Amino acid sequence: MMKARNEGFCNIVCMKTLFFVFSFLFWLAGLGIMGVGIWIMVYKSDYQSLLDSDIYVIIPGLMIAAGVVVVIVGIIGCLGAAKENRFFLISFLVMVILIFILELAIGVLAFVYSSKIKDEIQTSIKEKMNQQYGVNDAVTNSIDTLQQENRCCGDTGGKSWNGTSWQQRDGNENVVPDSCCKTVSEGCGKRMHPSNINNEGCLTQVEEFFQEHFFILAIVGIGVACLQLIGIIVTVCILRFVEEY
């Protein structure tokens, strides 16, 4: 049952309408953060092996999980508003607050990490090139993809491959990997013809790649958290008009 309160802006009809509009946006936000998380993990994970930490997998994974929860919570909220059920609405409110904290934490973490990723990459890519290229398939594929897609070579240029374990294992025959070649063919890196080798280093490109995608994760996380804050306010208002169950 409803209390007889129709005066002022916060009346039950207005609040229920606003709540359903919010729930629709809430669902869209849930699908959106799931989509961004899946997009990052599936289509933008080629360079994940170049990082020492798993943060680039953890943050999108948390976003996917949060998106699933958001969709489920949205259904609970709509049921509560439609049936004017105080228990459902309170449950919705508690869960939205928890999701708000989680999304805000994800956004802040991604934003902070986007500013620190440069230092990690500078250290990790050098170590991956020196110790793991040609040994670790995931690292080898990541570096080859990085060099081919960005038309670059090594972290600071072709000479950065000098003295690496990969070069020494190959008897110093391969000057650079074939993926450094402008026109890739088997053994093209052995010849190292200047006109066919990309001289620019890859460090700047990989830094920009991770900074850009961490920034996207930060904006999405903080943006959805702001939307949830609106939902918290609307839910508190509608609870004012619902009798104790």
N, C-alpha and C positions, 0 to 999 in steps of 0.2 A: 504494500500500500504506500501511497505517497502522502507527504505532508502538504497541506494546502498553502503552497508558497508560489504565487505567480507574479509577485511584485519584484521589480528590479531586474537587472540583466540576467542574473544567475537563476532563472526559473527552469523547471525540469524539462520543458519542451525544447527550450534553447540549448540546454546542456546535453540532452540526448542527441539532438541533431548534430551538435558540434562534436560530440563523442563519436558518433558513427563516421563523421567525416575524418576525424583523427584516426579512427581504427582503419579506415581505408588507406590513409597515408602511412599508417603504421605497418600494414601488410606490404605496401609497396616498398617501404624502407627495408623491411625484412628480406624481401626478394632481392632488393638492390644490394644489400651488403653481402648476401649469399653469392650474388652474381659477381661482385667485385672480388670476393675471396676465391671463388672458383676460377675466375679469369686469371688472377695472379698465379695461383698454384698450377693451373693446367697449361696456360699459354705464355706465361712470363717467368717460367722457372728454369730456363736454359742456363742461366748463370749462377744458380743457387750453389753449385759445387765450388764456386770461387770464394765463398764466404766460410769463415771458420765456425760461425755460430749458426743455429737453426732458426734464428729470429724471423727470417724471410718466409719460413714455412709456418711458424707458430702463429704469427699475427693473422695471416689469411685464414688459417685453420680456426682460430678463435672467432673470426668474423663469420665464417660459414656456420659454426655452431650457434652463434648469437642470432644469426638470421633465421635458423630453424626455430629457435625458441621464440623469437619475435612473432613469427607466423602463428604458432600455437597459442601464445599469450593473447594475441589479437582476437582469436576466436573466443577465448574465455571472457575477454572484456566485452565483446558484443553480446554474448549470452547474458552477462550480468546486467548490461544496460537494457536489453530487450525485455528481460524478465524482472527488471528492477530488483535484482538479487544482491543484497549487500555483501554476502559472503564471496560471491564471484568477483564483485567490484573490488573488495579489499584484497583478494588474492591477486587480481590484476594489478592493483596499485603496488603491492609489495614486489611483484615480479618485474614490473616496469622500472621501479627504483633500482633493483639489482642489475637489470640490463643496462640502465642508464650509467651506473657506475662502471660496468664492464666495458661498454662502448667508449666512454670517456677515457678510461684507462688505456684501451687499445689505441685510440686516437693520439693521446699524449705520448704513449710509448713509441708509436710509429713516427711522430713528429720529432721526438728527441733523437731517435735512432737515425733519422734522415740526416741530421746534422753531424752525427758521429761516424757514419758509414765510411767516410773518406779515409780515416785513419786505419780502419780495419782492412779495407780493400788494398791500400798501399802495402800493408804487411803480408796479407794472405795471398795476393796474386803473385807476388815475387816467390813466396814459398811454394805455391802450387806449380809454378813454372819450373822451378829448380828441382823439386823433389818428386812431384807426382805426375807431371806430363809424360805420357807414354807408358805409364805404369797403372794409374787409376783411370779406368775407362770414362767415368763420369766427369772427372776433371779434364781429361783430354778432349772429350766431346764439347765441354763448355768453352774451353779456350779456343778450339777450332771454330766453333760457331761464332764466338765473339770476334775473332780475327776476320772471318769471312764476311759476316754481316756488316761489320763496321769498317771494313777495308783498312785494317790496322795490323800491327805486328808487335808482339811482346808488350810489356807494360810501358816502356819508354821508347820503343823502336826496335828494329831488327837486331841491333847489337846487344840488346838485353838478353838474348838467347845464348850469347857467348859464355862459356864456362858452366852452363847448366848440366845437370846430371843426364838429361835427355841427349844433349849434344855429345857428351863424353861417351855415353853408352853406344852411340852410333859411330864411334871412331872419329868424331869431329868431321864427318863427311857432310852431314846435313847442316848447313849453316843456319837455316831457319825452317820451321815446319812448312809443309806445302800450303797450309791454310793462310800463310802470309802472302801468297802469290796473288797478283791481280787477276790473272787467268790461271785457275787452279788445274794442275795436271799432276799425275804421279811423278814424284821426283823433282818437281819444279823448284823446290826449296834448296836442293843440292847445288843447282847451278847458280842460284842467287844473282840472276841477271838484274842489274839495277832498275831497268825499265819495267820489270815484271814483279817487283817487290814493293809492297806497301811500307813506306818508311815511318808513317805516323804511329805513335804508341797507342795502346788501347786503354790506358789508365783513365783518361778523362771520360771516355765513352762509358766505361763500366760504372764509374762513379755517378755520372749523370743518370744512368739507367736505374740504379738502386735508389738514388735520391728522389727521382721522379715518382717511382712507384711507392716508396714509403710515404711521400707527401700525399699521394692519392689516398692511401690507406688512412692517413691522419685526417684528411678532410672528410672522408666518408664517415669515419668513426665519430669525430666530434660533431659533424652535421646531424647524424642520426641521434646522437645523445641530446642535442638541442631539441629535436622533434619530440623525443621522449619526455623532456622536461615539460613541454606544453601538455603532453598527455597526462602527466602527473597532476598538473594544475586543474585540468578539466575533470579528471577522476575525483579529485578532492571536492570540487564544486558539486558534482552530481551526487556524491555520497551525502551531501547535506540534505538532500531531498528524499532519501531512501530511508524508510523506517528500519529500525533494528529488526533483524530476522529472528 
